Amino acid sequence: MKKQIITATTAVVLGSTLFAGAASAQSVKVKKGDTLWDLSKKYGTTISKIKSENKLHSDIIYAGQTLSINGKSAASGSKAVHLLLHTK
């Protein structure tokens, strides 16, 4: 019974963390070597969505540029995997 309660609690917390990450926009400062492909994979979104949200007309981005990215946060994705590994 105790194990089921812990598992249920973890599922609720995990679900809340993932949902919160998915719903929030983040400001990301482009670093030298960043690409739209890399950023889309890191933040769990698509190149098209990043371009649309930032009114980009090409695939070119510049170091120092700030982009708004709606997607799951990189931190919450890592945290979710970490929690799953320890709850089994």
PDB file as gemmi writes it, atoms N, CA and C in Angstrom:
CRYST1    1.000    1.000    1.000  90.00  90.00  90.00 P 1                      
ATOM      1  N   MET A   1       0.827  -1.192   0.000  1.00  0.00           N  
ATOM      2  CA  MET A   1       0.000   0.000   0.000  1.00  0.00           C  
ATOM      3  C   MET A   1       0.873   1.259   0.000  1.00  0.00           C  
ATOM      4  N   LYS A   2       1.904   1.276   0.826  1.00  0.00           N  
ATOM      5  CA  LYS A   2       2.779   2.431   0.910  1.00  0.00           C  
ATOM      6  C   LYS A   2       3.460   2.678  -0.437  1.00  0.00           C  
ATOM      7  N   LYS A   3       3.881   1.607  -1.096  1.00  0.00           N  
ATOM      8  CA  LYS A   3       4.539   1.731  -2.386  1.00  0.00           C  
ATOM      9  C   LYS A   3       3.582   2.321  -3.420  1.00  0.00           C  
ATOM     10  N   GLN A   4       2.306   1.939  -3.378  1.00  0.00           N  
ATOM     11  CA  GLN A   4       1.318   2.462  -4.316  1.00  0.00           C  
ATOM     12  C   GLN A   4       1.089   3.954  -4.092  1.00  0.00           C  
ATOM     13  N   ILE A   5       1.058   4.387  -2.853  1.00  0.00           N  
ATOM     14  CA  ILE A   5       0.861   5.808  -2.546  1.00  0.00           C  
ATOM     15  C   ILE A   5       2.042   6.622  -3.057  1.00  0.00           C  
ATOM     16  N   ILE A   6       3.240   6.123  -2.837  1.00  0.00           N  
ATOM     17  CA  ILE A   6       4.441   6.819  -3.303  1.00  0.00           C  
ATOM     18  C   ILE A   6       4.436   6.900  -4.825  1.00  0.00           C  
ATOM     19  N   THR A   7       4.079   5.794  -5.474  1.00  0.00           N  
ATOM     20  CA  THR A   7       4.036   5.778  -6.931  1.00  0.00           C  
ATOM     21  C   THR A   7       2.987   6.748  -7.448  1.00  0.00           C  
ATOM     22  N   ALA A   8       1.809   6.781  -6.836  1.00  0.00           N  
ATOM     23  CA  ALA A   8       0.751   7.695  -7.258  1.00  0.00           C  
ATOM     24  C   ALA A   8       1.166   9.147  -7.050  1.00  0.00           C  
ATOM     25  N   THR A   9       1.777   9.431  -5.925  1.00  0.00           N  
ATOM     26  CA  THR A   9       2.239  10.792  -5.637  1.00  0.00           C  
ATOM     27  C   THR A   9       3.297  11.213  -6.641  1.00  0.00           C  
ATOM     28  N   THR A  10       4.218  10.322  -6.934  1.00  0.00           N  
ATOM     29  CA  THR A  10       5.267  10.610  -7.898  1.00  0.00           C  
ATOM     30  C   THR A  10       4.670  10.882  -9.275  1.00  0.00           C  
ATOM     31  N   ALA A  11       3.675  10.107  -9.664  1.00  0.00           N  
ATOM     32  CA  ALA A  11       3.029  10.299 -10.966  1.00  0.00           C  
ATOM     33  C   ALA A  11       2.375  11.670 -11.046  1.00  0.00           C  
ATOM     34  N   VAL A  12       1.716  12.100  -9.976  1.00  0.00           N  
ATOM     35  CA  VAL A  12       1.066  13.411  -9.966  1.00  0.00           C  
ATOM     36  C   VAL A  12       2.110  14.517 -10.050  1.00  0.00           C  
ATOM     37  N   VAL A  13       3.155  14.419  -9.262  1.00  0.00           N  
ATOM     38  CA  VAL A  13       4.219  15.428  -9.277  1.00  0.00           C  
ATOM     39  C   VAL A  13       4.902  15.441 -10.634  1.00  0.00           C  
ATOM     40  N   LEU A  14       5.201  14.281 -11.165  1.00  0.00           N  
ATOM     41  CA  LEU A  14       5.861  14.178 -12.454  1.00  0.00           C  
ATOM     42  C   LEU A  14       4.985  14.773 -13.547  1.00  0.00           C  
ATOM     43  N   GLY A  15       3.703  14.446 -13.542  1.00  0.00           N  
ATOM     44  CA  GLY A  15       2.777  14.993 -14.528  1.00  0.00           C  
ATOM     45  C   GLY A  15       2.701  16.504 -14.439  1.00  0.00           C  
ATOM     46  N   SER A  16       2.670  17.038 -13.246  1.00  0.00           N  
ATOM     47  CA  SER A  16       2.620  18.490 -13.047  1.00  0.00           C  
ATOM     48  C   SER A  16       3.882  19.151 -13.563  1.00  0.00           C  
ATOM     49  N   THR A  17       5.024  18.534 -13.305  1.00  0.00           N  
ATOM     50  CA  THR A  17       6.302  19.083 -13.748  1.00  0.00           C  
ATOM     51  C   THR A  17       6.371  19.113 -15.263  1.00  0.00           C  
ATOM     52  N   LEU A  18       5.978  18.031 -15.907  1.00  0.00           N  
ATOM     53  CA  LEU A  18       6.032  17.987 -17.366  1.00  0.00           C  
ATOM     54  C   LEU A  18       5.051  18.969 -17.982  1.00  0.00           C  
ATOM     55  N   PHE A  19       3.848  19.054 -17.429  1.00  0.00           N  
ATOM     56  CA  PHE A  19       2.849  19.970 -17.961  1.00  0.00           C  
ATOM     57  C   PHE A  19       3.310  21.415 -17.808  1.00  0.00           C  
ATOM     58  N   ALA A  20       3.844  21.749 -16.661  1.00  0.00           N  
ATOM     59  CA  ALA A  20       4.304  23.112 -16.410  1.00  0.00           C  
ATOM     60  C   ALA A  20       5.422  23.480 -17.375  1.00  0.00           C  
ATOM     61  N   GLY A  21       6.317  22.546 -17.632  1.00  0.00           N  
ATOM     62  CA  GLY A  21       7.407  22.802 -18.561  1.00  0.00           C  
ATOM     63  C   GLY A  21       6.906  23.003 -19.975  1.00  0.00           C  
ATOM     64  N   ALA A  22       5.892  22.243 -20.370  1.00  0.00           N  
ATOM     65  CA  ALA A  22       5.378  22.324 -21.719  1.00  0.00           C  
ATOM     66  C   ALA A  22       4.605  23.613 -21.957  1.00  0.00           C  
ATOM     67  N   ALA A  23       4.054  24.190 -20.935  1.00  0.00           N  
ATOM     68  CA  ALA A  23       3.177  25.341 -21.100  1.00  0.00           C  
ATOM     69  C   ALA A  23       3.910  26.674 -21.053  1.00  0.00           C  
ATOM     70  N   SER A  24       5.163  26.687 -20.690  1.00  0.00           N  
ATOM     71  CA  SER A  24       5.835  27.963 -20.479  1.00  0.00           C  
ATOM     72  C   SER A  24       6.786  28.319 -21.616  1.00  0.00           C  
ATOM     73  N   ALA A  25       6.811  29.596 -21.953  1.00  0.00           N  
ATOM     74  CA  ALA A  25       7.753  30.104 -22.945  1.00  0.00           C  
ATOM     75  C   ALA A  25       9.045  30.462 -22.234  1.00  0.00           C  
ATOM     76  N   GLN A  26      10.136  30.199 -22.909  1.00  0.00           N  
ATOM     77  CA  GLN A  26      11.439  30.506 -22.334  1.00  0.00           C  
ATOM     78  C   GLN A  26      12.184  31.457 -23.257  1.00  0.00           C  
ATOM     79  N   SER A  27      12.933  32.355 -22.672  1.00  0.00           N  
ATOM     80  CA  SER A  27      13.825  33.199 -23.448  1.00  0.00           C  
ATOM     81  C   SER A  27      15.175  32.508 -23.472  1.00  0.00           C  
ATOM     82  N   VAL A  28      15.650  32.241 -24.668  1.00  0.00           N  
ATOM     83  CA  VAL A  28      16.911  31.527 -24.829  1.00  0.00           C  
ATOM     84  C   VAL A  28      17.862  32.408 -25.624  1.00  0.00           C  
ATOM     85  N   LYS A  29      19.039  32.638 -25.056  1.00  0.00           N  
ATOM     86  CA  LYS A  29      20.053  33.425 -25.749  1.00  0.00           C  
ATOM     87  C   LYS A  29      20.887  32.486 -26.609  1.00  0.00           C  
ATOM     88  N   VAL A  30      20.949  32.757 -27.894  1.00  0.00           N  
ATOM     89  CA  VAL A  30      21.668  31.918 -28.844  1.00  0.00           C  
ATOM     90  C   VAL A  30      23.171  32.033 -28.586  1.00  0.00           C  
ATOM     91  N   LYS A  31      23.815  30.872 -28.526  1.00  0.00           N  
ATOM     92  CA  LYS A  31      25.269  30.812 -28.341  1.00  0.00           C  
ATOM     93  C   LYS A  31      25.929  30.445 -29.658  1.00  0.00           C  
ATOM     94  N   LYS A  32      27.194  30.753 -29.786  1.00  0.00           N  
ATOM     95  CA  LYS A  32      27.949  30.404 -30.988  1.00  0.00           C  
ATOM     96  C   LYS A  32      27.839  28.896 -31.209  1.00  0.00           C  
ATOM     97  N   GLY A  33      27.473  28.502 -32.410  1.00  0.00           N  
ATOM     98  CA  GLY A  33      27.352  27.083 -32.740  1.00  0.00           C  
ATOM     99  C   GLY A  33      25.938  26.530 -32.611  1.00  0.00           C  
ATOM    100  N   ASP A  34      25.021  27.273 -31.966  1.00  0.00           N  
ATOM    101  CA  ASP A  34      23.631  26.820 -31.848  1.00  0.00           C  
ATOM    102  C   ASP A  34      22.963  26.807 -33.215  1.00  0.00           C  
ATOM    103  N   THR A  35      22.073  25.858 -33.408  1.00  0.00           N  
ATOM    104  CA  THR A  35      21.264  25.801 -34.617  1.00  0.00           C  
ATOM    105  C   THR A  35      19.796  25.659 -34.202  1.00  0.00           C  
ATOM    106  N   LEU A  36      18.904  25.980 -35.110  1.00  0.00           N  
ATOM    107  CA  LEU A  36      17.486  25.793 -34.821  1.00  0.00           C  
ATOM    108  C   LEU A  36      17.193  24.326 -34.547  1.00  0.00           C  
ATOM    109  N   TRP A  37      17.868  23.432 -35.256  1.00  0.00           N  
ATOM    110  CA  TRP A  37      17.689  21.989 -35.050  1.00  0.00           C  
ATOM    111  C   TRP A  37      18.070  21.614 -33.611  1.00  0.00           C  
ATOM    112  N   ASP A  38      19.241  22.062 -33.170  1.00  0.00           N  
ATOM    113  CA  ASP A  38      19.696  21.749 -31.806  1.00  0.00           C  
ATOM    114  C   ASP A  38      18.729  22.297 -30.757  1.00  0.00           C  
ATOM    115  N   LEU A  39      18.305  23.536 -30.931  1.00  0.00           N  
ATOM    116  CA  LEU A  39      17.396  24.160 -29.967  1.00  0.00           C  
ATOM    117  C   LEU A  39      16.032  23.463 -29.953  1.00  0.00           C  
ATOM    118  N   SER A  40      15.557  23.062 -31.128  1.00  0.00           N  
ATOM    119  CA  SER A  40      14.257  22.383 -31.175  1.00  0.00           C  
ATOM    120  C   SER A  40      14.311  21.051 -30.446  1.00  0.00           C  
ATOM    121  N   LYS A  41      15.392  20.321 -30.572  1.00  0.00           N  
ATOM    122  CA  LYS A  41      15.536  19.034 -29.877  1.00  0.00           C  
ATOM    123  C   LYS A  41      15.729  19.243 -28.370  1.00  0.00           C  
ATOM    124  N   LYS A  42      16.505  20.236 -28.010  1.00  0.00           N  
ATOM    125  CA  LYS A  42      16.776  20.500 -26.588  1.00  0.00           C  
ATOM    126  C   LYS A  42      15.503  20.891 -25.836  1.00  0.00           C  
ATOM    127  N   TYR A  43      14.636  21.663 -26.491  1.00  0.00           N  
ATOM    128  CA  TYR A  43      13.446  22.178 -25.820  1.00  0.00           C  
ATOM    129  C   TYR A  43      12.158  21.462 -26.229  1.00  0.00           C  
ATOM    130  N   GLY A  44      12.281  20.371 -27.000  1.00  0.00           N  
ATOM    131  CA  GLY A  44      11.121  19.553 -27.326  1.00  0.00           C  
ATOM    132  C   GLY A  44      10.080  20.252 -28.183  1.00  0.00           C  
ATOM    133  N   THR A  45      10.524  20.957 -29.196  1.00  0.00           N  
ATOM    134  CA  THR A  45       9.616  21.659 -30.100  1.00  0.00           C  
ATOM    135  C   THR A  45      10.094  21.435 -31.527  1.00  0.00           C  
ATOM    136  N   THR A  46       9.568  22.191 -32.456  1.00  0.00           N  
ATOM    137  CA  THR A  46       9.985  22.053 -33.852  1.00  0.00           C  
ATOM    138  C   THR A  46      10.638  23.339 -34.344  1.00  0.00           C  
ATOM    139  N   ILE A  47      11.401  23.202 -35.414  1.00  0.00           N  
ATOM    140  CA  ILE A  47      12.032  24.369 -36.036  1.00  0.00           C  
ATOM    141  C   ILE A  47      10.946  25.339 -36.502  1.00  0.00           C  
ATOM    142  N   SER A  48       9.894  24.806 -37.093  1.00  0.00           N  
ATOM    143  CA  SER A  48       8.799  25.656 -37.597  1.00  0.00           C  
ATOM    144  C   SER A  48       8.166  26.482 -36.480  1.00  0.00           C  
ATOM    145  N   LYS A  49       7.969  25.867 -35.322  1.00  0.00           N  
ATOM    146  CA  LYS A  49       7.369  26.604 -34.202  1.00  0.00           C  
ATOM    147  C   LYS A  49       8.294  27.699 -33.699  1.00  0.00           C  
ATOM    148  N   ILE A  50       9.582  27.404 -33.596  1.00  0.00           N  
ATOM    149  CA  ILE A  50      10.542  28.429 -33.152  1.00  0.00           C  
ATOM    150  C   ILE A  50      10.539  29.591 -34.139  1.00  0.00           C  
ATOM    151  N   LYS A  51      10.585  29.282 -35.436  1.00  0.00           N  
ATOM    152  CA  LYS A  51      10.588  30.334 -36.453  1.00  0.00           C  
ATOM    153  C   LYS A  51       9.312  31.165 -36.395  1.00  0.00           C  
ATOM    154  N   SER A  52       8.176  30.510 -36.239  1.00  0.00           N  
ATOM    155  CA  SER A  52       6.892  31.210 -36.187  1.00  0.00           C  
ATOM    156  C   SER A  52       6.800  32.110 -34.961  1.00  0.00           C  
ATOM    157  N   GLU A  53       7.172  31.585 -33.792  1.00  0.00           N  
ATOM    158  CA  GLU A  53       7.089  32.355 -32.546  1.00  0.00           C  
ATOM    159  C   GLU A  53       7.996  33.579 -32.555  1.00  0.00           C  
ATOM    160  N   ASN A  54       9.090  33.500 -33.323  1.00  0.00           N  
ATOM    161  CA  ASN A  54      10.061  34.590 -33.333  1.00  0.00           C  
ATOM    162  C   ASN A  54      10.048  35.386 -34.637  1.00  0.00           C  
ATOM    163  N   LYS A  55       9.050  35.105 -35.484  1.00  0.00           N  
ATOM    164  CA  LYS A  55       8.901  35.805 -36.768  1.00  0.00           C  
ATOM    165  C   LYS A  55      10.183  35.745 -37.598  1.00  0.00           C  
ATOM    166  N   LEU A  56      10.793  34.560 -37.633  1.00  0.00           N  
ATOM    167  CA  LEU A  56      11.998  34.358 -38.433  1.00  0.00           C  
ATOM    168  C   LEU A  56      11.586  33.952 -39.846  1.00  0.00           C  
ATOM    169  N   HIS A  57      12.252  34.527 -40.850  1.00  0.00           N  
ATOM    170  CA  HIS A  57      11.922  34.213 -42.239  1.00  0.00           C  
ATOM    171  C   HIS A  57      12.952  33.283 -42.873  1.00  0.00           C  
ATOM    172  N   SER A  58      14.002  32.969 -42.132  1.00  0.00           N  
ATOM    173  CA  SER A  58      15.016  32.035 -42.627  1.00  0.00           C  
ATOM    174  C   SER A  58      15.477  31.164 -41.461  1.00  0.00           C  
ATOM    175  N   ASP A  59      16.355  30.227 -41.763  1.00  0.00           N  
ATOM    176  CA  ASP A  59      16.886  29.334 -40.730  1.00  0.00           C  
ATOM    177  C   ASP A  59      18.137  29.895 -40.063  1.00  0.00           C  
ATOM    178  N   ILE A  60      18.486  31.122 -40.366  1.00  0.00           N  
ATOM    179  CA  ILE A  60      19.707  31.727 -39.834  1.00  0.00           C  
ATOM    180  C   ILE A  60      19.421  32.383 -38.489  1.00  0.00           C  
ATOM    181  N   ILE A  61      20.229  32.017 -37.488  1.00  0.00           N  
ATOM    182  CA  ILE A  61      20.172  32.663 -36.174  1.00  0.00           C  
ATOM    183  C   ILE A  61      21.586  33.118 -35.827  1.00  0.00           C  
ATOM    184  N   TYR A  62      21.698  34.070 -34.934  1.00  0.00           N  
ATOM    185  CA  TYR A  62      22.981  34.681 -34.613  1.00  0.00           C  
ATOM    186  C   TYR A  62      23.298  34.582 -33.124  1.00  0.00           C  
ATOM    187  N   ALA A  63      24.571  34.399 -32.811  1.00  0.00           N  
ATOM    188  CA  ALA A  63      25.016  34.404 -31.418  1.00  0.00           C  
ATOM    189  C   ALA A  63      24.613  35.733 -30.790  1.00  0.00           C  
ATOM    190  N   GLY A  64      24.044  35.665 -29.585  1.00  0.00           N  
ATOM    191  CA  GLY A  64      23.598  36.858 -28.882  1.00  0.00           C  
ATOM    192  C   GLY A  64      22.122  37.158 -29.099  1.00  0.00           C  
ATOM    193  N   GLN A  65      21.522  36.556 -30.115  1.00  0.00           N  
ATOM    194  CA  GLN A  65      20.093  36.743 -30.387  1.00  0.00           C  
ATOM    195  C   GLN A  65      19.279  36.051 -29.292  1.00  0.00           C  
ATOM    196  N   THR A  66      18.180  36.636 -28.883  1.00  0.00           N  
ATOM    197  CA  THR A  66      17.300  36.027 -27.891  1.00  0.00           C  
ATOM    198  C   THR A  66      16.054  35.502 -28.585  1.00  0.00           C  
ATOM    199  N   LEU A  67      15.775  34.223 -28.368  1.00  0.00           N  
ATOM    200  CA  LEU A  67      14.604  33.586 -28.961  1.00  0.00           C  
ATOM    201  C   LEU A  67      13.627  33.189 -27.875  1.00  0.00           C  
ATOM    202  N   SER A  68      12.354  33.301 -28.185  1.00  0.00           N  
ATOM    203  CA  SER A  68      11.308  32.799 -27.298  1.00  0.00           C  
ATOM    204  C   SER A  68      10.962  31.400 -27.776  1.00  0.00           C  
ATOM    205  N   ILE A  69      11.036  30.429 -26.872  1.00  0.00           N  
ATOM    206  CA  ILE A  69      10.782  29.044 -27.245  1.00  0.00           C  
ATOM    207  C   ILE A  69       9.723  28.451 -26.329  1.00  0.00           C  
ATOM    208  N   ASN A  70       8.622  28.017 -26.937  1.00  0.00           N  
ATOM    209  CA  ASN A  70       7.574  27.299 -26.215  1.00  0.00           C  
ATOM    210  C   ASN A  70       7.842  25.817 -26.392  1.00  0.00           C  
ATOM    211  N   GLY A  71       8.053  25.140 -25.323  1.00  0.00           N  
ATOM    212  CA  GLY A  71       8.316  23.712 -25.369  1.00  0.00           C  
ATOM    213  C   GLY A  71       8.613  23.241 -23.969  1.00  0.00           C  
ATOM    214  N   LYS A  72       8.876  21.994 -23.831  1.00  0.00           N  
ATOM    215  CA  LYS A  72       9.239  21.510 -22.500  1.00  0.00           C  
ATOM    216  C   LYS A  72      10.616  22.049 -22.163  1.00  0.00           C  
ATOM    217  N   SER A  73      10.846  22.363 -20.925  1.00  0.00           N  
ATOM    218  CA  SER A  73      12.157  22.852 -20.540  1.00  0.00           C  
ATOM    219  C   SER A  73      13.138  21.704 -20.508  1.00  0.00           C  
ATOM    220  N   ALA A  74      14.351  22.012 -20.825  1.00  0.00           N  
ATOM    221  CA  ALA A  74      15.371  20.963 -20.808  1.00  0.00           C  
ATOM    222  C   ALA A  74      15.542  20.390 -19.412  1.00  0.00           C  
ATOM    223  N   ALA A  75      15.436  21.240 -18.397  1.00  0.00           N  
ATOM    224  CA  ALA A  75      15.615  20.765 -17.022  1.00  0.00           C  
ATOM    225  C   ALA A  75      14.501  19.832 -16.584  1.00  0.00           C  
ATOM    226  N   SER A  76      13.249  20.161 -16.920  1.00  0.00           N  
ATOM    227  CA  SER A  76      12.169  19.295 -16.459  1.00  0.00           C  
ATOM    228  C   SER A  76      12.214  17.950 -17.154  1.00  0.00           C  
ATOM    229  N   GLY A  77      12.663  17.911 -18.400  1.00  0.00           N  
ATOM    230  CA  GLY A  77      12.792  16.637 -19.091  1.00  0.00           C  
ATOM    231  C   GLY A  77      13.816  15.745 -18.409  1.00  0.00           C  
ATOM    232  N   SER A  78      14.951  16.308 -18.028  1.00  0.00           N  
ATOM    233  CA  SER A  78      15.979  15.534 -17.341  1.00  0.00           C  
ATOM    234  C   SER A  78      15.500  15.082 -15.975  1.00  0.00           C  
ATOM    235  N   LYS A  79      14.813  15.959 -15.266  1.00  0.00           N  
ATOM    236  CA  LYS A  79      14.308  15.642 -13.941  1.00  0.00           C  
ATOM    237  C   LYS A  79      13.302  14.493 -14.014  1.00  0.00           C  
ATOM    238  N   ALA A  80      12.450  14.518 -15.042  1.00  0.00           N  
ATOM    239  CA  ALA A  80      11.434  13.470 -15.193  1.00  0.00           C  
ATOM    240  C   ALA A  80      12.083  12.102 -15.382  1.00  0.00           C  
ATOM    241  N   VAL A  81      13.091  12.028 -16.211  1.00  0.00           N  
ATOM    242  CA  VAL A  81      13.782  10.758 -16.426  1.00  0.00           C  
ATOM    243  C   VAL A  81      14.437  10.294 -15.132  1.00  0.00           C  
ATOM    244  N   HIS A  82      15.047  11.226 -14.427  1.00  0.00           N  
ATOM    245  CA  HIS A  82      15.700  10.897 -13.165  1.00  0.00           C  
ATOM    246  C   HIS A  82      14.698  10.335 -12.169  1.00  0.00           C  
ATOM    247  N   LEU A  83      13.531  10.953 -12.032  1.00  0.00           N  
ATOM    248  CA  LEU A  83      12.511  10.473 -11.103  1.00  0.00           C  
ATOM    249  C   LEU A  83      12.006   9.097 -11.502  1.00  0.00           C  
ATOM    250  N   LEU A  84      11.794   8.880 -12.788  1.00  0.00           N  
ATOM    251  CA  LEU A  84      11.295   7.589 -13.245  1.00  0.00           C  
ATOM    252  C   LEU A  84      12.280   6.463 -12.924  1.00  0.00           C  
ATOM    253  N   LEU A  85      13.549   6.733 -13.088  1.00  0.00           N  
ATOM    254  CA  LEU A  85      14.552   5.717 -12.825  1.00  0.00           C  
ATOM    255  C   LEU A  85      14.592   5.338 -11.349  1.00  0.00           C  
ATOM    256  N   HIS A  86      14.308   6.283 -10.465  1.00  0.00           N  
ATOM    257  CA  HIS A  86      14.385   6.002  -9.047  1.00  0.00           C  
ATOM    258  C   HIS A  86      13.081   5.514  -8.428  1.00  0.00           C  
ATOM    259  N   THR A  87      11.982   5.533  -9.163  1.00  0.00           N  
ATOM    260  CA  THR A  87      10.723   5.087  -8.574  1.00  0.00           C  
ATOM    261  C   THR A  87      10.426   3.634  -8.875  1.00  0.00           C  
ATOM    262  N   LYS A  88      11.198   3.001  -9.716  1.00  0.00           N  
ATOM    263  CA  LYS A  88      10.923   1.605 -10.078  1.00  0.00           C  
ATOM    264  C   LYS A  88      11.426   0.618  -9.055  1.00  0.00           C  
TER     265      LYS A  88                                                      
END                                                                             
